[in-house]
């Protein structure tokens, strides 16, 4: 007996039904999407840090976010078990998204190869 493959989020699947009724499942889908977006934004910041058109205050803000993440001095200390870790999980992605939104367009633009139109015969 072959069971049908269930794609996550495909219409009519159990995953879509779970996200409609379960707030925890909906939050999980949101968190997974936000994690992938955060990963993409970190890559953008890494490229932007070495780009010559990135303003110095934004480079300093990027370094501050890294320093805040690794420093023992936080808004809420990390030795408070849950709250200390949650401020890092909330503030760092917010700061990264804020800095990416402030980057100039020439820094965030992707290089697209230019195609030459073919000659007509």
N, C-alpha and C positions, 0 to 999 in steps of 0.2 A: 504494500500500500504506500503510495507516494503522497506526502502531505504538501499542500501548497506553501510556497515561500511567503512569509509575511514581511513586507517591507515596512520599516518604521515610517509612520506618517502617511502611508498610502491610504486613499479613501476606502472606507469600509473595513479597515483592519482593526484588530483589538487595540493597537497602540493609539489610534486616533480616538477610539471610544474611551480609552482610559484617560486621555488628556482632556476630554470634554467633562468628565465627571470627577476626576481626581485632581485637586489643586497641587498635590505633591508631584504627580506625573507632569503636569504643565510646567511647574517650576523646574523640574529636571530637564525638560526640553529647552527651556529658556536658558538655564545655566550652561548646558552643553553648547548651545549656539553662541552664548556670550564668551565661552572659553575659546572657541575657534576664532571669534572676532578679536579677542585679546591677543591671541598668538599672532594674528596678522598685523595688528597694530604695533606689537613689539618689534616685528621685523621691519615695519615702516620706520619706526623710531631709530632702529639700528642703522638703516641706510641713511636716514636724514641726519644723524649725528655726524657722519663723515662727508656730507654734501656741503660744498662751499657756500651755497645760497641760504643755508639755515641760519637764522639770526642767533647771535650769541646768547640772549636771554632764554631762548628755547633750549639751547644746548645745556645751559646751566640748570634749567628745570628738569631736563632728562637726567642729569647727574644727581639732582636732589631726590628724584623718585627712587633711583637705585640706592642712594645713601639711606633714604627713609626705610626701604625694605630690609636692608642688612644691618642697620644700626640698632643698638639695644635701647635707644631712646625713642619711644613712640608716643602717640597721642594717648593710647591706653597701653600700659606695659604688657609685654608678652607673658610675664609670669602669672597673669590672671588668665586661667586656662582658655575659656571660650571667647571672651570679649577681646582679649589681646590679639588673638589670631583673626577675629572677624574684622577688626579695623584695618588690618593689612589686606584682607581679601576684598574689602570694599573700597578703601581709599586709593590703593595703587592702580586698579583698573580705571577708576574714575579719573585719576590724574593722567594716566596714559592716554585715555580717550580725549581728554581736554587738550593735551599737548598736540596730538595728531590733528585735531580740528584747527589749531592755530598755525600749523605749518603752511608755508606758502605753496601755491599750486605747482610751481616749477620743481619743488622738492618732492612732492607726492605723486607727480605725474609719472606714469609708466612709459618706458621707451617702446614705441611701436615701430616695427620696420616699415619703411615706406616702399610701396610697390610701384613699379613703373608700368603704366598701361601698355598692353601689347600692341604692336603695330598691326594695322589692318593690311591684308594682302589684296 
